[in-house]
Amino acid sequence: MNVNLEIDIPESFHAHVDAAVMRLRYLHPSWEMSKEPGLVKVTNVAASDVPTVQREVNYAIYRERIRSEGAPLRELLLKSIMT
């Protein structure tokens, strides 16, 4: 049986949802994903896969936040090494 899943996203992560959803579409092309304010919707998910989908979506958004917030530090580090 397939279900439609709505995953609530905390406000502090909203800026990172677009990039995370794009990456997840690449990694999991069978997932039908859409984004709404404060939500990520994944449709047509097997009921047995719900915990995995929730984990993957949350992890991807968290990773995107870490990547984007760490970018200035990585750039500074590379500049200091290269000069």
mmCIF file as gemmi writes it, N, C-alpha and C atoms, coordinates in Angstrom:
data_model
loop_
_atom_site.group_PDB
_atom_site.id
_atom_site.type_symbol
_atom_site.label_atom_id
_atom_site.label_alt_id
_atom_site.label_comp_id
_atom_site.label_asym_id
_atom_site.label_entity_id
_atom_site.label_seq_id
_atom_site.pdbx_PDB_ins_code
_atom_site.Cartn_x
_atom_site.Cartn_y
_atom_site.Cartn_z
_atom_site.occupancy
_atom_site.B_iso_or_equiv
_atom_site.pdbx_formal_charge
_atom_site.auth_seq_id
_atom_site.auth_asym_id
_atom_site.pdbx_PDB_model_num
ATOM 1 N N . MET Axp A 1 ? 0.833 -1.173 0 1 0 ? 1 A 1
ATOM 2 C CA . MET Axp A 1 ? 0 0 0 1 0 ? 1 A 1
ATOM 3 C C . MET Axp A 1 ? 0.888 1.251 0 1 0 ? 1 A 1
ATOM 4 N N . ASN Axp A 2 ? 0.567 2.206 -0.835 1 0 ? 2 A 1
ATOM 5 C CA . ASN Axp A 2 ? 1.324 3.444 -0.92 1 0 ? 2 A 1
ATOM 6 C C . ASN Axp A 2 ? 0.617 4.555 -0.161 1 0 ? 2 A 1
ATOM 7 N N . VAL Axp A 3 ? 1.418 5.443 0.427 1 0 ? 3 A 1
ATOM 8 C CA . VAL Axp A 3 ? 0.888 6.546 1.214 1 0 ? 3 A 1
ATOM 9 C C . VAL Axp A 3 ? 1.492 7.861 0.721 1 0 ? 3 A 1
ATOM 10 N N . ASN Axp A 4 ? 0.84 8.948 1.095 1 0 ? 4 A 1
ATOM 11 C CA . ASN Axp A 4 ? 1.372 10.28 0.849 1 0 ? 4 A 1
ATOM 12 C C . ASN Axp A 4 ? 1.911 10.796 2.173 1 0 ? 4 A 1
ATOM 13 N N . LEU Axp A 5 ? 3.124 11.282 2.149 1 0 ? 5 A 1
ATOM 14 C CA . LEU Axp A 5 ? 3.823 11.661 3.366 1 0 ? 5 A 1
ATOM 15 C C . LEU Axp A 5 ? 4.064 13.162 3.374 1 0 ? 5 A 1
ATOM 16 N N . GLU Axp A 6 ? 3.768 13.821 4.484 1 0 ? 6 A 1
ATOM 17 C CA . GLU Axp A 6 ? 4.057 15.239 4.675 1 0 ? 6 A 1
ATOM 18 C C . GLU Axp A 6 ? 5.036 15.362 5.835 1 0 ? 6 A 1
ATOM 19 N N . ILE Axp A 7 ? 6.165 15.996 5.569 1 0 ? 7 A 1
ATOM 20 C CA . ILE Axp A 7 ? 7.202 16.138 6.577 1 0 ? 7 A 1
ATOM 21 C C . ILE Axp A 7 ? 7.301 17.617 6.945 1 0 ? 7 A 1
ATOM 22 N N . ASP Axp A 8 ? 7.045 17.927 8.213 1 0 ? 8 A 1
ATOM 23 C CA . ASP Axp A 8 ? 7.158 19.304 8.703 1 0 ? 8 A 1
ATOM 24 C C . ASP Axp A 8 ? 8.628 19.697 8.783 1 0 ? 8 A 1
ATOM 25 N N . ILE Axp A 9 ? 8.919 20.913 8.322 1 0 ? 9 A 1
ATOM 26 C CA . ILE Axp A 9 ? 10.277 21.422 8.34 1 0 ? 9 A 1
ATOM 27 C C . ILE Axp A 9 ? 10.325 22.633 9.266 1 0 ? 9 A 1
ATOM 28 N N . PRO Axp A 10 ? 11.217 22.616 10.263 1 0 ? 10 A 1
ATOM 29 C CA . PRO Axp A 10 ? 11.34 23.77 11.159 1 0 ? 10 A 1
ATOM 30 C C . PRO Axp A 10 ? 11.738 25.023 10.376 1 0 ? 10 A 1
ATOM 31 N N . GLU Axp A 11 ? 11.282 26.154 10.856 1 0 ? 11 A 1
ATOM 32 C CA . GLU Axp A 11 ? 11.513 27.415 10.156 1 0 ? 11 A 1
ATOM 33 C C . GLU Axp A 11 ? 12.994 27.702 9.925 1 0 ? 11 A 1
ATOM 34 N N . SER Axp A 12 ? 13.84 27.312 10.841 1 0 ? 12 A 1
ATOM 35 C CA . SER Axp A 12 ? 15.271 27.592 10.695 1 0 ? 12 A 1
ATOM 36 C C . SER Axp A 12 ? 15.912 26.824 9.539 1 0 ? 12 A 1
ATOM 37 N N . PHE Axp A 13 ? 15.199 25.858 8.973 1 0 ? 13 A 1
ATOM 38 C CA . PHE Axp A 13 ? 15.723 25.068 7.861 1 0 ? 13 A 1
ATOM 39 C C . PHE Axp A 13 ? 15.071 25.407 6.517 1 0 ? 13 A 1
ATOM 40 N N . HIS Axp A 14 ? 14.11 26.307 6.492 1 0 ? 14 A 1
ATOM 41 C CA . HIS Axp A 14 ? 13.363 26.591 5.264 1 0 ? 14 A 1
ATOM 42 C C . HIS Axp A 14 ? 14.25 27.013 4.108 1 0 ? 14 A 1
ATOM 43 N N . ALA Axp A 15 ? 15.3 27.762 4.369 1 0 ? 15 A 1
ATOM 44 C CA . ALA Axp A 15 ? 16.168 28.261 3.296 1 0 ? 15 A 1
ATOM 45 C C . ALA Axp A 15 ? 16.936 27.142 2.6 1 0 ? 15 A 1
ATOM 46 N N . HIS Axp A 16 ? 16.984 25.974 3.196 1 0 ? 16 A 1
ATOM 47 C CA . HIS Axp A 16 ? 17.803 24.887 2.666 1 0 ? 16 A 1
ATOM 48 C C . HIS Axp A 16 ? 16.982 23.789 1.996 1 0 ? 16 A 1
ATOM 49 N N . VAL Axp A 17 ? 15.689 23.933 2.008 1 0 ? 17 A 1
ATOM 50 C CA . VAL Axp A 17 ? 14.812 22.881 1.497 1 0 ? 17 A 1
ATOM 51 C C . VAL Axp A 17 ? 14.952 22.704 -0.013 1 0 ? 17 A 1
ATOM 52 N N . ASP Axp A 18 ? 15.002 23.792 -0.772 1 0 ? 18 A 1
ATOM 53 C CA . ASP Axp A 18 ? 15.06 23.677 -2.236 1 0 ? 18 A 1
ATOM 54 C C . ASP Axp A 18 ? 16.248 22.839 -2.695 1 0 ? 18 A 1
ATOM 55 N N . ALA Axp A 19 ? 17.424 23.142 -2.176 1 0 ? 19 A 1
ATOM 56 C CA . ALA Axp A 19 ? 18.622 22.406 -2.588 1 0 ? 19 A 1
ATOM 57 C C . ALA Axp A 19 ? 18.552 20.943 -2.15 1 0 ? 19 A 1
ATOM 58 N N . ALA Axp A 20 ? 18.032 20.71 -0.958 1 0 ? 20 A 1
ATOM 59 C CA . ALA Axp A 20 ? 17.933 19.344 -0.46 1 0 ? 20 A 1
ATOM 60 C C . ALA Axp A 20 ? 16.945 18.524 -1.296 1 0 ? 20 A 1
ATOM 61 N N . VAL Axp A 21 ? 15.811 19.123 -1.641 1 0 ? 21 A 1
ATOM 62 C CA . VAL Axp A 21 ? 14.817 18.413 -2.454 1 0 ? 21 A 1
ATOM 63 C C . VAL Axp A 21 ? 15.391 18.104 -3.841 1 0 ? 21 A 1
ATOM 64 N N . MET Axp A 22 ? 16.133 19.046 -4.403 1 0 ? 22 A 1
ATOM 65 C CA . MET Axp A 22 ? 16.75 18.806 -5.708 1 0 ? 22 A 1
ATOM 66 C C . MET Axp A 22 ? 17.723 17.638 -5.633 1 0 ? 22 A 1
ATOM 67 N N . ARG Axp A 23 ? 18.521 17.585 -4.59 1 0 ? 23 A 1
ATOM 68 C CA . ARG Axp A 23 ? 19.468 16.481 -4.422 1 0 ? 23 A 1
ATOM 69 C C . ARG Axp A 23 ? 18.721 15.158 -4.227 1 0 ? 23 A 1
ATOM 70 N N . LEU Axp A 24 ? 17.673 15.167 -3.433 1 0 ? 24 A 1
ATOM 71 C CA . LEU Axp A 24 ? 16.915 13.94 -3.202 1 0 ? 24 A 1
ATOM 72 C C . LEU Axp A 24 ? 16.235 13.446 -4.472 1 0 ? 24 A 1
ATOM 73 N N . ARG Axp A 25 ? 15.803 14.346 -5.315 1 0 ? 25 A 1
ATOM 74 C CA . ARG Axp A 25 ? 15.199 13.928 -6.587 1 0 ? 25 A 1
ATOM 75 C C . ARG Axp A 25 ? 16.213 13.177 -7.444 1 0 ? 25 A 1
ATOM 76 N N . TYR Axp A 26 ? 17.451 13.613 -7.362 1 0 ? 26 A 1
ATOM 77 C CA . TYR Axp A 26 ? 18.518 12.934 -8.097 1 0 ? 26 A 1
ATOM 78 C C . TYR Axp A 26 ? 18.816 11.567 -7.477 1 0 ? 26 A 1
ATOM 79 N N . LEU Axp A 27 ? 18.915 11.529 -6.163 1 0 ? 27 A 1
ATOM 80 C CA . LEU Axp A 27 ? 19.265 10.286 -5.473 1 0 ? 27 A 1
ATOM 81 C C . LEU Axp A 27 ? 18.14 9.256 -5.471 1 0 ? 27 A 1
ATOM 82 N N . HIS Axp A 28 ? 16.899 9.73 -5.452 1 0 ? 28 A 1
ATOM 83 C CA . HIS Axp A 28 ? 15.737 8.847 -5.371 1 0 ? 28 A 1
ATOM 84 C C . HIS Axp A 28 ? 14.716 9.248 -6.436 1 0 ? 28 A 1
ATOM 85 N N . PRO Axp A 29 ? 14.98 8.924 -7.689 1 0 ? 29 A 1
ATOM 86 C CA . PRO Axp A 29 ? 14.082 9.386 -8.764 1 0 ? 29 A 1
ATOM 87 C C . PRO Axp A 29 ? 12.667 8.816 -8.685 1 0 ? 29 A 1
ATOM 88 N N . SER Axp A 30 ? 12.475 7.737 -7.97 1 0 ? 30 A 1
ATOM 89 C CA . SER Axp A 30 ? 11.13 7.159 -7.869 1 0 ? 30 A 1
ATOM 90 C C . SER Axp A 30 ? 10.242 7.928 -6.886 1 0 ? 30 A 1
ATOM 91 N N . TRP Axp A 31 ? 10.845 8.75 -6.033 1 0 ? 31 A 1
ATOM 92 C CA . TRP Axp A 31 ? 10.063 9.54 -5.083 1 0 ? 31 A 1
ATOM 93 C C . TRP Axp A 31 ? 9.487 10.747 -5.797 1 0 ? 31 A 1
ATOM 94 N N . GLU Axp A 32 ? 8.206 10.984 -5.616 1 0 ? 32 A 1
ATOM 95 C CA . GLU Axp A 32 ? 7.553 12.175 -6.16 1 0 ? 32 A 1
ATOM 96 C C . GLU Axp A 32 ? 7.511 13.211 -5.041 1 0 ? 32 A 1
ATOM 97 N N . MET Axp A 33 ? 8.32 14.258 -5.2 1 0 ? 33 A 1
ATOM 98 C CA . MET Axp A 33 ? 8.488 15.23 -4.126 1 0 ? 33 A 1
ATOM 99 C C . MET Axp A 33 ? 8.007 16.605 -4.55 1 0 ? 33 A 1
ATOM 100 N N . SER Axp A 34 ? 7.442 17.328 -3.592 1 0 ? 34 A 1
ATOM 101 C CA . SER Axp A 34 ? 7.079 18.719 -3.806 1 0 ? 34 A 1
ATOM 102 C C . SER Axp A 34 ? 7.299 19.465 -2.499 1 0 ? 34 A 1
ATOM 103 N N . LYS Axp A 35 ? 7.429 20.772 -2.622 1 0 ? 35 A 1
ATOM 104 C CA . LYS Axp A 35 ? 7.702 21.612 -1.457 1 0 ? 35 A 1
ATOM 105 C C . LYS Axp A 35 ? 6.589 22.627 -1.303 1 0 ? 35 A 1
ATOM 106 N N . GLU Axp A 36 ? 6.131 22.785 -0.099 1 0 ? 36 A 1
ATOM 107 C CA . GLU Axp A 36 ? 5.176 23.83 0.259 1 0 ? 36 A 1
ATOM 108 C C . GLU Axp A 36 ? 5.751 24.539 1.47 1 0 ? 36 A 1
ATOM 109 N N . PRO Axp A 37 ? 5.28 25.731 1.787 1 0 ? 37 A 1
ATOM 110 C CA . PRO Axp A 37 ? 5.825 26.439 2.957 1 0 ? 37 A 1
ATOM 111 C C . PRO Axp A 37 ? 5.744 25.576 4.222 1 0 ? 37 A 1
ATOM 112 N N . GLY Axp A 38 ? 6.903 25.272 4.767 1 0 ? 38 A 1
ATOM 113 C CA . GLY Axp A 38 ? 6.962 24.495 6.005 1 0 ? 38 A 1
ATOM 114 C C . GLY Axp A 38 ? 6.797 23 5.846 1 0 ? 38 A 1
ATOM 115 N N . LEU Axp A 39 ? 6.637 22.52 4.617 1 0 ? 39 A 1
ATOM 116 C CA . LEU Axp A 39 ? 6.396 21.091 4.371 1 0 ? 39 A 1
ATOM 117 C C . LEU Axp A 39 ? 7.178 20.593 3.165 1 0 ? 39 A 1
ATOM 118 N N . VAL Axp A 40 ? 7.548 19.347 3.244 1 0 ? 40 A 1
ATOM 119 C CA . VAL Axp A 40 ? 8.001 18.609 2.065 1 0 ? 40 A 1
ATOM 120 C C . VAL Axp A 40 ? 7.028 17.452 1.917 1 0 ? 40 A 1
ATOM 121 N N . LYS Axp A 41 ? 6.447 17.335 0.728 1 0 ? 41 A 1
ATOM 122 C CA . LYS Axp A 41 ? 5.503 16.252 0.464 1 0 ? 41 A 1
ATOM 123 C C . LYS Axp A 41 ? 6.178 15.207 -0.418 1 0 ? 41 A 1
ATOM 124 N N . VAL Axp A 42 ? 6.057 13.968 -0.001 1 0 ? 42 A 1
ATOM 125 C CA . VAL Axp A 42 ? 6.554 12.846 -0.79 1 0 ? 42 A 1
ATOM 126 C C . VAL Axp A 42 ? 5.353 11.938 -1.016 1 0 ? 42 A 1
ATOM 127 N N . THR Axp A 43 ? 5.004 11.751 -2.276 1 0 ? 43 A 1
ATOM 128 C CA . THR Axp A 43 ? 3.811 10.972 -2.592 1 0 ? 43 A 1
ATOM 129 C C . THR Axp A 43 ? 4.18 9.618 -3.156 1 0 ? 43 A 1
ATOM 130 N N . ASN Axp A 44 ? 3.233 8.727 -3.036 1 0 ? 44 A 1
ATOM 131 C CA . ASN Axp A 44 ? 3.357 7.388 -3.6 1 0 ? 44 A 1
ATOM 132 C C . ASN Axp A 44 ? 4.503 6.608 -2.964 1 0 ? 44 A 1
ATOM 133 N N . VAL Axp A 45 ? 4.601 6.667 -1.636 1 0 ? 45 A 1
ATOM 134 C CA . VAL Axp A 45 ? 5.644 5.981 -0.882 1 0 ? 45 A 1
ATOM 135 C C . VAL Axp A 45 ? 5.067 4.698 -0.298 1 0 ? 45 A 1
ATOM 136 N N . ALA Axp A 46 ? 5.796 3.622 -0.41 1 0 ? 46 A 1
ATOM 137 C CA . ALA Axp A 46 ? 5.367 2.371 0.216 1 0 ? 46 A 1
ATOM 138 C C . ALA Axp A 46 ? 5.309 2.579 1.727 1 0 ? 46 A 1
ATOM 139 N N . ALA Axp A 47 ? 4.293 2.068 2.347 1 0 ? 47 A 1
ATOM 140 C CA . ALA Axp A 47 ? 4.107 2.264 3.787 1 0 ? 47 A 1
ATOM 141 C C . ALA Axp A 47 ? 5.315 1.781 4.586 1 0 ? 47 A 1
ATOM 142 N N . SER Axp A 48 ? 5.946 0.732 4.129 1 0 ? 48 A 1
ATOM 143 C CA . SER Axp A 48 ? 7.118 0.204 4.83 1 0 ? 48 A 1
ATOM 144 C C . SER Axp A 48 ? 8.335 1.118 4.699 1 0 ? 48 A 1
ATOM 145 N N . ASP Axp A 49 ? 8.331 2.031 3.724 1 0 ? 49 A 1
ATOM 146 C CA . ASP Axp A 49 ? 9.465 2.929 3.492 1 0 ? 49 A 1
ATOM 147 C C . ASP Axp A 49 ? 9.325 4.282 4.177 1 0 ? 49 A 1
ATOM 148 N N . VAL Axp A 50 ? 8.226 4.52 4.863 1 0 ? 50 A 1
ATOM 149 C CA . VAL Axp A 50 ? 7.975 5.832 5.47 1 0 ? 50 A 1
ATOM 150 C C . VAL Axp A 50 ? 9.1 6.258 6.417 1 0 ? 50 A 1
ATOM 151 N N . PRO Axp A 51 ? 9.555 5.425 7.345 1 0 ? 51 A 1
ATOM 152 C CA . PRO Axp A 51 ? 10.647 5.876 8.236 1 0 ? 51 A 1
ATOM 153 C C . PRO Axp A 51 ? 11.923 6.217 7.471 1 0 ? 51 A 1
ATOM 154 N N . THR Axp A 52 ? 12.224 5.456 6.452 1 0 ? 52 A 1
ATOM 155 C CA . THR Axp A 52 ? 13.421 5.716 5.649 1 0 ? 52 A 1
ATOM 156 C C . THR Axp A 52 ? 13.301 7.031 4.905 1 0 ? 52 A 1
ATOM 157 N N . VAL Axp A 53 ? 12.147 7.295 4.326 1 0 ? 53 A 1
ATOM 158 C CA . VAL Axp A 53 ? 11.935 8.538 3.583 1 0 ? 53 A 1
ATOM 159 C C . VAL Axp A 53 ? 12.035 9.731 4.529 1 0 ? 53 A 1
ATOM 160 N N . GLN Axp A 54 ? 11.411 9.648 5.687 1 0 ? 54 A 1
ATOM 161 C CA . GLN Axp A 54 ? 11.49 10.739 6.664 1 0 ? 54 A 1
ATOM 162 C C . GLN Axp A 54 ? 12.943 10.997 7.061 1 0 ? 54 A 1
ATOM 163 N N . ARG Axp A 55 ? 13.668 9.947 7.332 1 0 ? 55 A 1
ATOM 164 C CA . ARG Axp A 55 ? 15.078 10.082 7.722 1 0 ? 55 A 1
ATOM 165 C C . ARG Axp A 55 ? 15.903 10.712 6.613 1 0 ? 55 A 1
ATOM 166 N N . GLU Axp A 56 ? 15.736 10.257 5.392 1 0 ? 56 A 1
ATOM 167 C CA . GLU Axp A 56 ? 16.509 10.771 4.264 1 0 ? 56 A 1
ATOM 168 C C . GLU Axp A 56 ? 16.21 12.242 3.993 1 0 ? 56 A 1
ATOM 169 N N . VAL Axp A 57 ? 14.943 12.635 4.061 1 0 ? 57 A 1
ATOM 170 C CA . VAL Axp A 57 ? 14.571 14.024 3.816 1 0 ? 57 A 1
ATOM 171 C C . VAL Axp A 57 ? 15.163 14.924 4.901 1 0 ? 57 A 1
ATOM 172 N N . ASN Axp A 58 ? 14.999 14.551 6.141 1 0 ? 58 A 1
ATOM 173 C CA . ASN Axp A 58 ? 15.543 15.363 7.233 1 0 ? 58 A 1
ATOM 174 C C . ASN Axp A 58 ? 17.059 15.451 7.168 1 0 ? 58 A 1
ATOM 175 N N . TYR Axp A 59 ? 17.703 14.347 6.859 1 0 ? 59 A 1
ATOM 176 C CA . TYR Axp A 59 ? 19.166 14.321 6.774 1 0 ? 59 A 1
ATOM 177 C C . TYR Axp A 59 ? 19.663 15.191 5.629 1 0 ? 59 A 1
ATOM 178 N N . ALA Axp A 60 ? 19.004 15.137 4.481 1 0 ? 60 A 1
ATOM 179 C CA . ALA Axp A 60 ? 19.418 15.934 3.33 1 0 ? 60 A 1
ATOM 180 C C . ALA Axp A 60 ? 19.297 17.43 3.625 1 0 ? 60 A 1
ATOM 181 N N . ILE Axp A 61 ? 18.225 17.815 4.292 1 0 ? 61 A 1
ATOM 182 C CA . ILE Axp A 61 ? 18.048 19.229 4.634 1 0 ? 61 A 1
ATOM 183 C C . ILE Axp A 61 ? 19.098 19.664 5.653 1 0 ? 61 A 1
ATOM 184 N N . TYR Axp A 62 ? 19.366 18.828 6.619 1 0 ? 62 A 1
ATOM 185 C CA . TYR Axp A 62 ? 20.38 19.141 7.627 1 0 ? 62 A 1
ATOM 186 C C . TYR Axp A 62 ? 21.767 19.262 6.985 1 0 ? 62 A 1
ATOM 187 N N . ARG Axp A 63 ? 22.097 18.342 6.093 1 0 ? 63 A 1
ATOM 188 C CA . ARG Axp A 63 ? 23.391 18.4 5.395 1 0 ? 63 A 1
ATOM 189 C C . ARG Axp A 63 ? 23.514 19.666 4.56 1 0 ? 63 A 1
ATOM 190 N N . GLU Axp A 64 ? 22.441 20.062 3.914 1 0 ? 64 A 1
ATOM 191 C CA . GLU Axp A 64 ? 22.468 21.273 3.101 1 0 ? 64 A 1
ATOM 192 C C . GLU Axp A 64 ? 22.706 22.501 3.985 1 0 ? 64 A 1
ATOM 193 N N . ARG Axp A 65 ? 22.122 22.516 5.154 1 0 ? 65 A 1
ATOM 194 C CA . ARG Axp A 65 ? 22.35 23.637 6.07 1 0 ? 65 A 1
ATOM 195 C C . ARG Axp A 65 ? 23.818 23.693 6.493 1 0 ? 65 A 1
ATOM 196 N N . ILE Axp A 66 ? 24.375 22.56 6.852 1 0 ? 66 A 1
ATOM 197 C CA . ILE Axp A 66 ? 25.784 22.511 7.244 1 0 ? 66 A 1
ATOM 198 C C . ILE Axp A 66 ? 26.676 22.957 6.087 1 0 ? 66 A 1
ATOM 199 N N . ARG Axp A 67 ? 26.378 22.492 4.872 1 0 ? 67 A 1
ATOM 200 C CA . ARG Axp A 67 ? 27.184 22.853 3.713 1 0 ? 67 A 1
ATOM 201 C C . ARG Axp A 67 ? 27.142 24.351 3.456 1 0 ? 67 A 1
ATOM 202 N N . SER Axp A 68 ? 25.959 24.923 3.477 1 0 ? 68 A 1
ATOM 203 C CA . SER Axp A 68 ? 25.837 26.346 3.155 1 0 ? 68 A 1
ATOM 204 C C . SER Axp A 68 ? 26.397 27.237 4.262 1 0 ? 68 A 1
ATOM 205 N N . GLU Axp A 69 ? 26.214 26.854 5.505 1 0 ? 69 A 1
ATOM 206 C CA . GLU Axp A 69 ? 26.736 27.672 6.6 1 0 ? 69 A 1
ATOM 207 C C . GLU Axp A 69 ? 28.246 27.529 6.749 1 0 ? 69 A 1
ATOM 208 N N . GLY Axp A 70 ? 28.795 26.424 6.302 1 0 ? 70 A 1
ATOM 209 C CA . GLY Axp A 70 ? 30.243 26.206 6.391 1 0 ? 70 A 1
ATOM 210 C C . GLY Axp A 70 ? 31.014 26.715 5.185 1 0 ? 70 A 1
ATOM 211 N N . ALA Axp A 71 ? 30.313 27.103 4.127 1 0 ? 71 A 1
ATOM 212 C CA . ALA Axp A 71 ? 30.982 27.543 2.898 1 0 ? 71 A 1
ATOM 213 C C . ALA Axp A 71 ? 31.925 28.728 3.131 1 0 ? 71 A 1
ATOM 214 N N . PRO Axp A 72 ? 31.524 29.771 3.86 1 0 ? 72 A 1
ATOM 215 C CA . PRO Axp A 72 ? 32.46 30.884 4.076 1 0 ? 72 A 1
ATOM 216 C C . PRO Axp A 72 ? 33.73 30.461 4.825 1 0 ? 72 A 1
ATOM 217 N N . LEU Axp A 73 ? 33.594 29.553 5.767 1 0 ? 73 A 1
ATOM 218 C CA . LEU Axp A 73 ? 34.767 29.075 6.503 1 0 ? 73 A 1
ATOM 219 C C . LEU Axp A 73 ? 35.694 28.27 5.604 1 0 ? 73 A 1
ATOM 220 N N . ARG Axp A 74 ? 35.121 27.434 4.745 1 0 ? 74 A 1
ATOM 221 C CA . ARG Axp A 74 ? 35.946 26.659 3.813 1 0 ? 74 A 1
ATOM 222 C C . ARG Axp A 74 ? 36.668 27.588 2.843 1 0 ? 74 A 1
ATOM 223 N N . GLU Axp A 75 ? 35.978 28.615 2.368 1 0 ? 75 A 1
ATOM 224 C CA . GLU Axp A 75 ? 36.582 29.57 1.446 1 0 ? 75 A 1
ATOM 225 C C . GLU Axp A 75 ? 37.734 30.307 2.132 1 0 ? 75 A 1
ATOM 226 N N . LEU Axp A 76 ? 37.534 30.743 3.349 1 0 ? 76 A 1
ATOM 227 C CA . LEU Axp A 76 ? 38.582 31.428 4.102 1 0 ? 76 A 1
ATOM 228 C C . LEU Axp A 76 ? 39.782 30.514 4.329 1 0 ? 76 A 1
ATOM 229 N N . LEU Axp A 77 ? 39.519 29.284 4.654 1 0 ? 77 A 1
ATOM 230 C CA . LEU Axp A 77 ? 40.594 28.311 4.872 1 0 ? 77 A 1
ATOM 231 C C . LEU Axp A 77 ? 41.394 28.104 3.585 1 0 ? 77 A 1
ATOM 232 N N . LEU Axp A 78 ? 40.704 27.93 2.479 1 0 ? 78 A 1
ATOM 233 C CA . LEU Axp A 78 ? 41.416 27.742 1.205 1 0 ? 78 A 1
ATOM 234 C C . LEU Axp A 78 ? 42.218 28.981 0.826 1 0 ? 78 A 1
ATOM 235 N N . LYS Axp A 79 ? 41.691 30.155 1.05 1 0 ? 79 A 1
ATOM 236 C CA . LYS Axp A 79 ? 42.441 31.375 0.753 1 0 ? 79 A 1
ATOM 237 C C . LYS Axp A 79 ? 43.697 31.473 1.61 1 0 ? 79 A 1
ATOM 238 N N . SER Axp A 80 ? 43.591 31.111 2.877 1 0 ? 80 A 1
ATOM 239 C CA . SER Axp A 80 ? 44.756 31.198 3.761 1 0 ? 80 A 1
ATOM 240 C C . SER Axp A 80 ? 45.816 30.167 3.392 1 0 ? 80 A 1
ATOM 241 N N . ILE Axp A 81 ? 45.412 29.03 2.887 1 0 ? 81 A 1
ATOM 242 C CA . ILE Axp A 81 ? 46.359 27.995 2.479 1 0 ? 81 A 1
ATOM 243 C C . ILE Axp A 81 ? 47.025 28.35 1.163 1 0 ? 81 A 1
ATOM 244 N N . MET Axp A 82 ? 46.281 28.926 0.241 1 0 ? 82 A 1
ATOM 245 C CA . MET Axp A 82 ? 46.769 29.213 -1.094 1 0 ? 82 A 1
ATOM 246 C C . MET Axp A 82 ? 47.645 30.463 -1.186 1 0 ? 82 A 1
ATOM 247 N N . THR Axp A 83 ? 47.622 31.309 -0.156 1 0 ? 83 A 1
ATOM 248 C CA . THR Axp A 83 ? 48.423 32.533 -0.234 1 0 ? 83 A 1
ATOM 249 C C . THR Axp A 83 ? 49.702 32.417 0.535 1 0 ? 83 A 1
